[in-house]
């Protein structure tokens, strides 16, 4: 496919780097120096100019493009770029936006903005932050085969009942497949004897009732975390508190600006909003909040203060910390410093866009652990290496480590076993390391 990406910032560059090996990518940006550098670093064509301008889009080859991705730092330019592209060509448009009002409008009005897929940076950040609190059992979740198959990634904490269990001991749910264990940057294809360790991420695939039951079993044995502190009155802070309210919690939120604190107090129903400087190292004691279970540091555009706030709360007894990180390269640094989960909005946005583009090649795609591995859904045709052969035999013709996690046939769920024979027209849900995904798709 021909993919045009408007905006060569962190999001656009990351998306281009992931797609350039398998697609014809054109990158547009107003910064000539940046564009020139990327033309050497990546296998992409580049155009210098305003992506919302007709001449720029034509120079980029909009008439021959399959997908246009507008990922500049301006919501308005991204929306305008999509509208201009639609006026010039029959192209699928993707817009990255931060302001939730655009997402709300797009959700409620069909074909508004001429945007086919809108990616909400702040909402993705909120979902990742809330997932990182540990109050939601699944860190990652996706649906395949029209809802008949679900995938979930569960973090195994030090107190989890899974620690030191074998996969065979943990697998007590009908139709559930332990597709992978993500450990220290490595994807492990587990056997029944594989031992689960604290810090692992366990990826399971199966029918919805089994995935939910597995998650519920984990959640029922985890210690309850009731006292949640959100640091920062940013949009991300507000929406995180709102999402926690929807889950039945009564969080606390600290905002430095008095007017913003009053506004949020009016908009939030069960959240206690305090007007204090969250960068004050003594504010937890002064506000009698030393019994915090979970802290989410969501100060606007201040990665360093988020790190310090999260670490201070942990030193005061918080069991878990989540911090918003503006720079993707800081994620590993934050987690090495002691933050449990570091969330980078631009990285989350890029991942969502990459999944959408790859969905155009397959039925559905989910990226795991910052694109370490992928779960893909593929309709099996008669030329597939899987067709008409038992899985234990046919999987040998796929790259090492590929796992068949689930199969659906004529609206029914099938548990994949070694002697299962896949037929033409089946839908297979496959897990593979990202570096062999394209080879896997080609063979399937």
N, C-alpha and C positions, 0 to 999 in steps of 0.2 A: 504494500500500500504506500501511497504518497501521503506523508504527514507534514503539515505546516505547523510550526510552533512559534507563536508570537510571544516574545519575552525571553531573554537569555539570562534571567536571574537564577537563583538556586533551584526553583521549581522547573523552569523550562530546560535548564542545562541537565538536570537529573533525568528528566523524561527523555530528552534527546539521547543521552548516553545509554539509556536502557533500550531504546528503539532503533538506534542507527544500524545495528548489525543485520536487522531483518526487514527494515523498511527504508524507503527513500525519504529522508528527513530534510526539511528546509527550516532554518532557524532565522527569525526576524528579530532585530533589536535596534534601538536608536543609537546605542553606544557602538561606534565604529571600531574602537580599540578592542572591546570585548568580543565583538563578532569576529574580528580578524584572528584573535587568539583561539577562539573555539573552532574556527575552520581548520586549524592545524591539530587541535586536540581530539576532535571528533570527526567521524566520517559523515559529515553533513554539508549541505549547501547553505550558504548564508546570504542574507539580504539586509542591508542597513536602511532603516526607515521607520516610519510610523505605520504600525500594523493595521490601523483603522483606515488608512488611505487606500483608495482604489488602485493607484499606480503601484504602490508597494506590494499589495496582494497579487496584482497581475505579474509583477516581476518575480514573485515567489512561485508562480504557476498555479494560482488558485483554481483555474478552469480544469486542471488535471488532478487536483487533490481529492483524496478520499476523506480525510479528517483534518479539520483545523482546530488547534488547541490554543486558546487565548489565555496566557498565563503571566501577563505583566503584573506589576504591583498595584495597578489601578483597576478597580471594579468596573468603572464606567468605560474605560478604553477596552477592556476585555469584552464587555457586552456589545459595544459599538463595532468592534472588530468582527464579532460573530454575525451581526446584522449585515455588515458590508459584504462579508464573504457569502452569505446566503443570497444576497442580491446579485452576485456575480457568478455563482456556480451552485451545482447540486452537490453540496458537501455536508458531511456531518460536523456539527460544531460543538465544541466543549469550552465552557467559560469557567475560570477560577474566580471566585468572589470571596470576600471576607465578611461583608455586611449581610447579616441574616435576613434583612428585609428583602433583598433580591431573591434569596432562596424561597422565602414565603410567597412572593409574587409569582415566581416561576412554578412553584408547586401548585398554585391555585388557578393559574390561567394557562390554558393549553396554547402552545406555540408562541408564548410571549418571548420577546427579545430575540427571536430566531435562534435560540440556544437549544440544542438537542440534549445536552447533558451539562448540568451545572454542579460544580464542585465547591462546597462551602468550607473554606479553610478553618474558620472558627468552630463550626459544628464538628468537623472531623477531629479537631484538637480537643474539644470537650468530650467527645466519645472516647478518645484515647486516654484522656486524663481520668475520666470516671472509671473506665475499665482498669486503669492502673492502680486505683485505690484498693483493689482486692475485694470491693463490695459487690462486684459482679464477677462470678466465677470464671467466665470466659474472657480471655484477653483478645481473642480474635474469633469472628463468627461469620459464617456465610452459608448461603442456601443454594442447592443445586437441583437439577432435574425437576424443575417446577415445584420445589418444596418437598419432594419425597426424600431428599438426602440433605443432611446438614453436616457441616464441618465446624469444629470448635477447637480452639487452642487454649489449654489450661496451664497456668503457671503453678508449679508445685512448690509451695512454701515449706519452710523448715518444719512446721507443725502439721503438714498435710498428712492424711492417712495413707497417701500413696508412697511416702518415702520408704525406701527399701523393700517395697513390694515388687514381685515379678509382674510382668505384663499379664501372665496367665492368672495370677491371683487378683489383679485389678479388673480384669475383663469379666464382669459378671452381668453384662447387659446384652440382650438379644440383638444381634445384627451389628454390634459395635465393632469397628476395626481400629486398633491402635496403629495409625498410619505412620507416625514418626515421633521421635523424641529429639527435640532441639536442645543441644547441650554445648555450651561454650563455643558457639559459632559452627558447630558440626551437626549435620543431619544424620541421625541414627535410624536405620530401619530395624525396628525391634523384633525379636523373636519372643516366644512365650517365656523364655528364661531371662530376658533382659531385665535388669534391676533399675527401678526408677529412683532418681536421686533428687535431693533438695536443690532447687534452682533450675531443674529441667522445665521445659515447656513440652507438654504432651499434646499431640494432635490426634484427635479422634474423628472418625467419619462413620455415619450410620443414619438410620431412620430418626426422625425428630424426637420421638418419644424416648429412644435410648440415649441420645445425646443429652436431652434435658434431664433424664433420670440420673445420668452420670454426673452432670453439673450440680444437680440438687444434692446428691450424695456427698460431693465434696463440700458444698456450701454448708450443709447441715453439721459438718464436723469441724468447720473452721470457727475460731473465736469470733464473736460478734464485734464489729467495729461500729460504734454508734456515734462517737464524738468526732465529727469531721470539721476541720478548719480550712476554709478557702482564703488564701492571702491574696488580696488584690481585687479592686473593683473594675477590672477590665471586662470587656465583653465576654472573654473566655471565663473569667471568674464568675460573672453573673450567670451564664448559661450552665456552668458546672454546678453551681448551687441549685439552680432550677431543676436540673436533671436529677440531682440527689434528692430533692424534694419529691419528685415524681416516684422515686423508689422508696418513699416512706420515711426518709431521714429528716432530721432537723439540724442542718449544718449551721456553722457560724461563718461569717464573712467579715473580713477587715478591709476597709477602704480608707485611703489617706485623705481623699478629698471630701469635705463635709457635704457639699451639694450632691456629689455622686452617692455618698452613703445614704442620704435621705431618699434619693430617687430609687435606689435598690431596695431600701426598706419598704417602700410603697409597692414595688413590683414583685417582691418575693413574699410568700405567704408564711412559711414555717422557718425561714432562715433568720437567725439573730444577726443583725448587721451592726457593726461597731465602726465608729470613726476614729481610727488611730493610725499612726505611722507604722506600717508593718516592717519597716527597715530598722525600727528601734529594737535593739537586742533584748530589752527588758519588757516588751509589751505583753508577752505571754503571761509573765508573773503578775503584771499590773492588772491584767484583765481576768485573772484567775482562770487561765486556760491551760494549766500545766498538765491536765489529764486528757489531752488530745490523743485520739487513736490514729487518725490519718490526717495528713496535711497536704493540701494542693497549693503550690506556690504559682500564682498566675498574675504576677505583676506585669504590666504592659511594657513590652520591648525592653526588658531588663533581665537578661539571663543571669548575670552575676548575682543580683539581689535575690532572684528566685533560688539560686543555689544556696546562698547564705541563709535565707529564710527557712528552706527545707531542712538544712543541716541543724540550724538552731532548734527547730521544733523537735527533731530527732533527739538531740542532746537533752531536751526537756522531757523526754519520755514518749514521744510519738512512735507508734509501732511501724508506721509506713509513711513514705514521702513520695510525692509526685511533683515534678518541676517542669514548667514550660521553658523550652530552650529555643532561642531565636536562630541560632546557628547550628546547622546539622552536624558540623564537625565537633560540637561540644557534647553531643549525646553520650558517647562512650566515656568522656572525661567526667561528666556529671555522675554517671552510674559508678564509675571507679571511685569517685570521692565519697560515695555512700548513699546517694539518692537512689531509691528503689526503681523508679521509672522516670526517665527523661523523655518528654514529648516535644518533638520539633514540628511545628505547624507546616512548614514547607515540605518536609520529608513526607508527612502524612498526606499532603495534597498531591505530591508527585506520585506516590504509591497508588492513590485512588485513580488518577488519570491513566497511569500505566495499565492498571487492571481493566479500565474501560476500553482502551485501545486493543488490548489482547483479547478481550471478550469478542471483538469483531472477528477474530480468527477462529475462536472456539466458542463453546456454548457459555462458558463462565470461567472466571479466573479469580483466585484469591492468593494474595502474596503473604508469606509468613516471615516474621522476624527480619524486617527490612530487606525483603526480597532474597532471603537466604534459600527459601524453597517456595514452590508454588503448588497449589491445588487447582487442577483444571478439569473441566467437564468436556468430553468429546463424544460426538455421535460416531459410532463405529460403522465404517463402510466395508464393502466386501474385500477391499484390497488391504485392510489393516492386518498387521502381523498378529493381532489378537483373535481374528475371526476364525471360528470353527476349530479352535484348539483349546485344550485345558490350560488354565492360567499358569500352572506350574511349568508348563512347557513353553508357552508363548512369551512369558515375561523374560525369558532368556534372550530374546531378540530385541529387547529394549535396553537402554543404558542402565548401568548398575545403579541400584538403589531406588528404582521406580516401583511404586506400590499401587496396586489396584485397590482402592478403598471401598468402592461401592459400585453396584450395577443396577440400572433400572431397565425393565423390559415390558413394553405394552402397559405401562402404568403401574407396574408392580416392582417392589424392591427385592433385589436378590443379594444375599450375603456372598461375597466373593470367597471361594475356597480354592484350594489347589486343583481340584478336579472340575471346577466350574468351566463350562464351555461358553464363550461369548459369541453372540450371534450378530449378524448384520442388522443394523438399526438399533442395537442396544446403546444406552448412554452409560459411559464409564467415567467414574470420578477417580482421577489419577493424582498421586503426589510424586513430585520429582524435584531434585535440586535445580535451582534456576539456571545453572550453566548447561544443563542438558535438556531443558524444556523444549527448545525448538527442534532438536533432534528427535525427541520423544513424539512431538506432535506430527512430525513428518512421517514417522513409522506407523503412527496410529491412523 
